[in-house]
Amino acid sequence: MSLRRALTADVPLKLTSLGLSVFLWFLAAGEEPASTFVPVDMSVQPPAGRTVVRTQGPVRALVSGPRRELLKLSAAPMHLTRAIADTTVADEVRLDLGPGDVELPRGVDVHVQDVQPRAVTVQLDSTFQRVVPVRAVVRLPPATGHVLSAIAVVPGTVRLLGPRDELRRIDSARTEPLEVAQADGPVEETLALDTSGFGRVRAVPGEVTVRVDIEAEGERTLKGIPVRLSSELAASAQPEQPTVDVRVRGATSRLGGLARDSVPVVVDWSGSVPARVPLRVLAPSGLEATAIPDSITLVRRSRDG
């Protein structure tokens, strides 16, 4: 048989064998294990109210596995996500990285051996701090027949973090409302802070403990409380009625310790005299006080006093 005839004989069979050989070679090569560095898409979640200015990079992962699996990573990249705690106040944060932080795409069977670099530095926008008091918002319907005798907040202050201009307009923090529908003793609740108007400012901590003491409401009337005038007003005027009674409402336990000087009655007046002027009672915090009557007549002081 001639050489030409031997080469051209059974051509379809020979082409099929050649194609099968090439396929088996690629298949074997695809199963061959290999290692390579692959880029990793990294994202950083900043603290609430702050933004990431710059993240050190790039980040690469040393990945091992069959070559055909490694090829899949060119179409389906790996991801790495890290969150920075809301309590962070620094402008630069170091994040340690490890192989376990890398998220592999679905359907890719490879192993992450290492990450480079092992730590990255994240720069956040500058933040400022301010410490403000916390005011508890407690609602107790009058129909219960009880009153709030004491309110304690722990901690009593919180730290605000955010842009300087936004911090300047916030002088205190309030809690979410505590609704006390019915109670005859102390109530203690953990309440979140109301930050609805804070904008980019955040509070640390975000919750406080509020303790409320509730007592039965009582009433007491103190007799013969002197009406006080400022020295300037007293130089030219005097009250036609020098004393009044004062009715005080509040927690029963506090009413018993009141004395006449506990509820000063004053006149705030800059107009002409004689005149009918209102009275103001300087009641202790947490108590309601009303003068009886609630107004008096001021007359001109005689020359002989």
C-alpha positions in Angstrom: 0.0 0.0 0.0 1.3 3.4 -1.0 1.9 6.2 1.6 -0.7 8.4 0.1 -3.3 5.7 0.2 -2.4 4.9 3.8 -2.9 8.5 4.8 -6.2 9.0 3.0 -7.7 5.7 4.0 -10.4 5.8 6.7 -10.2 9.6 7.0 -13.5 10.0 9.1 -12.3 7.5 11.6 -8.9 9.1 11.9 -10.4 12.6 12.4 -12.7 11.3 15.1 -9.8 9.7 16.9 -7.8 12.9 16.7 -10.7 15.0 18.0 -11.2 12.5 20.8 -7.5 12.7 21.7 -7.6 16.5 21.8 -10.7 16.4 24.0 -9.2 14.0 26.4 -6.1 16.0 26.6 -8.0 19.2 27.4 -10.1 17.2 29.9 -7.1 15.9 31.7 -5.4 19.3 31.7 -8.6 20.9 33.2 -8.5 18.4 36.0 -4.9 19.1 36.7 -4.5 21.0 40.1 -3.1 24.5 40.0 -2.7 27.6 42.2 -2.9 31.2 41.3 -3.6 34.7 42.7 -7.0 36.0 41.9 -8.3 39.6 42.5 -11.0 39.9 45.2 -13.7 42.6 45.2 -13.7 44.1 48.7 -16.5 46.2 50.1 -16.5 48.0 53.5 -19.7 48.9 55.5 -18.9 52.1 57.4 -20.5 53.0 60.8 -23.9 54.5 60.6 -23.8 58.2 59.5 -20.2 57.9 58.1 -18.7 57.2 54.7 -15.6 55.5 53.4 -13.0 57.9 52.0 -10.4 55.4 50.9 -9.7 51.7 51.2 -6.2 50.3 50.9 -5.9 47.7 48.1 -6.0 45.8 45.9 -6.8 42.6 47.7 -5.8 39.2 46.1 -6.5 35.6 47.2 -4.2 32.6 46.6 -6.6 30.0 45.2 -6.0 26.3 44.4 -8.1 23.8 42.5 -8.6 22.2 39.1 -7.7 24.5 36.2 -11.2 24.4 34.8 -12.6 25.7 38.2 -10.0 28.5 38.3 -11.1 29.6 34.9 -14.6 30.2 36.2 -13.3 32.9 38.5 -12.7 35.2 35.6 -16.5 35.4 35.0 -17.6 35.1 38.6 -15.3 37.1 40.9 -14.8 36.5 44.6 -16.0 39.0 47.2 -15.0 40.0 50.7 -17.2 42.2 52.9 -16.3 43.7 56.2 -18.4 45.9 58.5 -16.9 48.5 60.9 -18.7 48.8 64.3 -20.9 51.8 64.9 -19.0 52.5 68.0 -15.9 53.4 66.0 -14.7 57.0 66.4 -11.3 56.8 64.7 -10.8 58.2 61.2 -8.5 55.3 60.2 -9.4 51.7 60.9 -7.2 48.6 60.4 -9.1 45.5 59.2 -7.4 42.1 59.5 -8.2 39.7 56.6 -8.0 36.0 56.4 -8.9 33.2 53.9 -12.2 32.6 55.7 -13.4 36.1 54.9 -13.4 35.4 51.1 -16.8 34.6 49.7 -16.7 32.1 46.7 -19.1 32.3 43.9 -21.7 29.5 43.6 -20.7 26.5 41.7 -16.9 27.1 41.9 -15.0 24.3 43.6 -11.7 25.9 44.7 -9.9 26.4 48.0 -8.6 29.8 49.3 -5.2 29.3 50.8 -4.2 32.9 51.6 -5.1 36.5 51.3 -2.8 39.4 50.5 -2.4 41.7 52.2 -3.4 40.3 55.5 -4.6 43.7 56.7 -5.9 46.8 55.1 -6.4 50.4 56.3 -9.7 52.1 55.8 -10.0 55.9 56.0 -13.4 57.3 57.1 -14.7 60.8 56.9 -13.8 62.9 60.0 -16.2 62.8 62.9 -16.6 65.0 66.0 -17.9 64.2 69.4 -20.2 65.8 72.0 -21.7 64.5 75.2 -25.3 65.5 75.9 -27.8 64.6 78.6 -30.6 62.1 78.0 -34.2 63.2 78.7 -36.7 60.4 79.3 -40.1 60.8 77.7 -42.7 59.2 80.0 -46.5 59.4 79.6 -48.8 58.7 82.4 -52.5 59.5 81.8 -54.1 61.7 84.5 -57.0 59.4 85.0 -54.8 56.8 86.7 -54.8 58.8 89.9 -51.0 58.4 90.2 -48.1 60.7 89.4 -44.4 60.3 88.5 -42.4 60.9 91.7 -39.0 60.2 90.2 -37.3 59.4 86.9 -33.8 58.0 86.6 -31.9 57.4 83.4 -28.9 55.1 83.1 -26.6 56.3 81.6 -27.6 59.9 82.1 -25.5 61.1 79.1 -24.7 59.7 75.7 -21.9 60.5 73.2 -22.9 62.0 69.9 -20.7 61.4 66.8 -21.0 63.2 63.5 -20.2 66.3 61.5 -19.4 69.4 63.6 -22.1 71.6 62.1 -24.8 69.0 62.8 -23.6 68.4 66.4 -23.9 72.1 67.3 -27.6 72.1 67.0 -28.2 69.1 69.3 -28.1 69.9 73.0 -29.8 66.8 74.4 -31.2 63.4 73.4 -34.7 62.0 74.1 -35.9 58.5 74.5 -38.7 56.9 72.7 -41.9 57.4 74.7 -42.6 55.2 77.6 -46.3 54.7 77.9 -47.4 53.8 81.5 -51.0 52.9 81.3 -51.4 51.4 84.8 -48.9 50.9 87.6 -48.7 51.3 91.4 -45.0 50.8 91.8 -41.6 51.3 90.0 -41.4 50.6 86.3 -38.1 49.9 84.5 -37.7 49.7 80.8 -34.8 49.7 78.2 -35.7 52.4 75.7 -34.1 53.3 72.3 -33.1 56.9 71.7 -35.2 59.0 69.4 -32.7 60.0 66.7 -35.2 60.9 64.0 -34.0 64.4 63.8 -30.3 63.7 64.1 -29.4 63.5 60.4 -25.9 62.0 60.1 -25.3 62.2 63.8 -25.4 58.9 65.8 -25.6 58.3 69.5 -23.5 55.9 71.6 -25.0 54.0 73.2 -28.3 53.8 71.3 -30.3 52.6 74.3 -30.7 53.6 77.9 -32.5 52.2 81.0 -35.3 54.3 82.4 -36.7 53.7 85.9 -39.9 55.5 86.9 -41.2 55.7 90.4 -45.0 56.0 90.6 -47.0 57.1 93.6 -50.6 58.0 94.4 -51.5 61.6 93.7 -52.4 63.9 96.6 -53.3 67.5 97.3 -52.3 69.9 100.1 -53.1 73.6 100.7 -50.5 75.8 102.4 -51.9 78.9 104.1 -50.6 82.4 104.3 -47.8 82.4 101.8 -46.3 85.9 101.4 -46.4 87.6 98.0 -42.9 88.6 96.9 -42.0 91.6 94.8 -38.7 92.4 93.2 -36.7 95.1 95.0 -37.3 97.5 92.1 -41.0 96.9 92.1 -41.3 96.9 95.9 -39.8 100.4 96.0 -42.9 101.9 94.3 -45.7 99.3 94.9 -47.1 96.9 97.4 -49.7 94.1 97.2 -53.1 95.0 98.5 -53.3 91.4 99.7 -49.9 90.5 101.3 -50.5 86.7 101.6 -52.3 84.0 99.6 -52.9 80.3 99.9 -51.2 77.8 97.6 -52.7 74.5 96.5 -50.1 71.8 95.7 -50.7 68.6 93.8 -48.2 65.7 93.4 -46.8 62.6 94.9 -48.3 62.0 98.4 -44.8 61.3 99.9 -43.5 64.7 98.9 -46.5 66.8 100.1 -45.9 66.1 103.8 -42.4 67.7 103.8 -43.5 71.0 102.2 -43.1 74.2 104.2 -44.2 77.8 103.6 -40.9 78.7 101.9 -41.1 75.7 99.7 -43.6 77.4 97.3 -42.6 81.1 96.9 -45.2 83.3 95.3 -43.8 86.1 93.1 -45.1 88.9 91.0 -43.5 89.6 87.6 -44.8 93.0 86.6 -43.3 96.0 84.8 -46.4 97.9 84.0 -48.1 100.8 85.7 -49.7 100.7 89.2 -52.4 100.3 90.4 -53.1 97.1 88.4 -54.4 93.6 88.8 -51.4 91.3 88.3 -51.0 87.5 88.0 -49.2 85.5 90.5 -46.5 82.9 89.8 -45.7 80.0 92.2 -42.2 78.6 92.1 -43.1 75.0 92.8 -40.5 72.2 93.4 -39.8 70.0 90.4 -42.5 67.4 89.8 -45.2 69.3 91.7 -48.0 71.5 90.5 -48.8 74.6 92.5 -51.5 77.2 92.1 -52.0 80.4 94.1 -55.5 81.1 95.6 -56.4 83.6 94.3 -54.2 83.5 91.2 -53.9 87.3 90.9 -53.9 90.3 93.3 -54.0 94.1 93.0 -50.9 96.1 93.2 -51.2 99.6 94.7 -48.8 102.5 95.0 -46.6 102.5 98.1 -47.3 105.4 100.4 -44.5 107.8 101.1 -44.3 106.7 104.7 -43.9 103.0 103.7 
